[in-house]
Amino acid sequence: MAQNATIYKVELSVSDMDRHYYETHKLTVAKHPSETDERLMVRVLAFALNAHERLELTKGLSTDSEPDIWQKSLSDVMEVWVALGLPSEKFLRQSCGKAKKVVVYTYGGRTAELWWEKIKNSITRFDNLQVVNFSQQETSELAKLASRSMRMQVNIQDGEVMVSVDDSIVYMTLDDWKKAEL
């Protein structure tokens, strides 16, 4: 019998001084049985970093043809496609063809670095692609903040990110491996 997803309720307050975006989102996040707390928290953080009134969490892990997060225009045009992990070149090529902007958030330390060394030369042609890496230490600390019911505050200023849940704070550094040239 297949395991069911675990539901997380997140009240996410975003203060993004870089984009002048200040809003609170009430998210219901389904944690896939194979998903770790680290990936779940990176997914919520990715939502905060791209927060917009039309940004949505998708089925993610359970659907190969969808990103983890997307933003569509009112006329159903794919504006932002957000993926986590270490996607294949084929996935990136298809994603860049579907959306105006594609953002990939990698994590996992040495594994992510090896993926980047292998793929970076083949994806330089995608002007709408941004690749951001999180350090393994920071995402491990972020995973410790996960709980089924969270009030999470994300403050973003000058590319620096502070994530707080209850009395715990984790500082995240955005390591831009590739910037989108839009």
N, C-alpha and C positions, 0 to 999 in steps of 0.2 A: 504494500500500500504506500502511495506517495505521501511524503510529508507536506504539510501545508506551510504557507508562508507565515511568518510571525509579524504581527502588525505593531508598528511604532507610531506613536502620536508625537508630533514635533511642533512646538510653537517656535518658529524661527524668526527672530528679529534681526534685520539686516540694516546696518549703518555703513553705507559705502560712500565715503567721502570723495573717492576718486571719480565716481560716476554721479554723485549727488542723488543717490537712491536711498530712501529711508522708508522701510515698510516692514510689517509683520505678516508672515505667511503661516497659516495653519496647515500642516502637511500630515497626510496619512501615508506612511512609508511601509510597503510590504517588503520584508526581508526574506529573500529566497532562501530555501533550506541550505543551499550550498554557499551562501554569501556569508562572509565574515563580518564581525563588528567593524573592522577597519574599513572594508569596502563600503559598508552602509554609511559610515560617518564621512567618508570621502565623497560619497554621492550627495549627502546633505550639504556638505561644504561646497561642492560644485554647484549645487542649486543656488546657494547664497552668493557665490562669486558671479553668477550670471543672472541674478534675480531680476524678474520683470513680471508685470501683471499677467502676461500670457505664457510664462514659462511653466512647463508641466513635467512631472515625473512620468516615465513610461513604464511598460512592462519589463524593460531592461533585460536582465539575464534570461528570462523565459521566452524572449523573442529575438532571434538573430538579426532580423531586418530593421530593428529599431535601435535608436541610441538609448542611453540611460535617461537622458533629459532632452526635451526639445522645446522650441518656441516657434509657433506658427503665427503667421499674420492673420488678420481677420478674413482674408480671402484664401486661406489654407496654404499659403506659400511657406516653405520651410525656411525660417530665418536663422535659427541657431540649432546646432546639432551637438550635443555634449556626450562624449564617450569616456569611459573609465578603463584603466588597465593598459594592456599592450595589444592594440588591434593590429590586424594584418594589413599589409599594403593594399590588398584588394578592398578590404573594408573601408580604409581611408579614402581610396580613389572613388568608391561608390558614394561615400558620405559627402565628399567634396563636390560631387556632381549633383547631389540632392539639395544641399543647403547653401545659403549665402555665407555662413560662417560655421566652421567646425572647430570645436575645442576638445582636445584630448588631455585628460588628467592622468598622469602615470604615477605610480608609487611602487614600492617593493625593493628599493635599494639597488643592489648589483644586478638583479634580473632586469630591472627597468633600464639601467645603463647599457647592458648588453643589447637589449631590444633596440635602443636608440642608435647605438653604433651600427647595427645591422640595417636599419631602415632609413636613417636620416638623409642619405644621398638620393634615395629614390622618391622622396616626397617634397623636395625643394620646389618643384613646379606648382604646388598647390598654394596659391596666394591667399586663399581663404581658410587655411589651416593654421591653428595655433596649438602648440604642444607645451604643456606645463607639467613639471615634475615636483612631487612632494618628497621630502626626505623620509626614509624609513623610520627614523626615530620620531619625527613629528607625527606621522600617521599612526604609529603605535601608541603614542600618548593620546591622540585623538580618539582611538578605539576605546580607551579606558573610560571615556565620558559617556559612552552609549548606555541608554536605558530606555525602557519601553514607553515612558512618558517623559519628554524632555522640554524644557524651556531653554532654548539655545540662542545666544547672542553672538553675532558675527560682526566685527568691526573691521573695515578695510580702509587703509590709508597709505598712500605712497607704495602700493604693492605689498605692504605688510598686512598680515591677517591675525586678528586675535579672536579666538573662539572660547566662549565661556558657557559652561553648563553648571548651574548651581554655584558653588564656590570654587570650582576648578577652572583653570585657564590654561589654554595651549596656544602658543604662538606658532604660526605657520609662515614659511617663506615660499613665495612663488618663484620657482626657478624656470624661467622661460627658455625652453630649449629651441622653440621656433615661434616667432611672432607672425600673426596674420598680417598681410599687407593689403588691407582693404581701403 
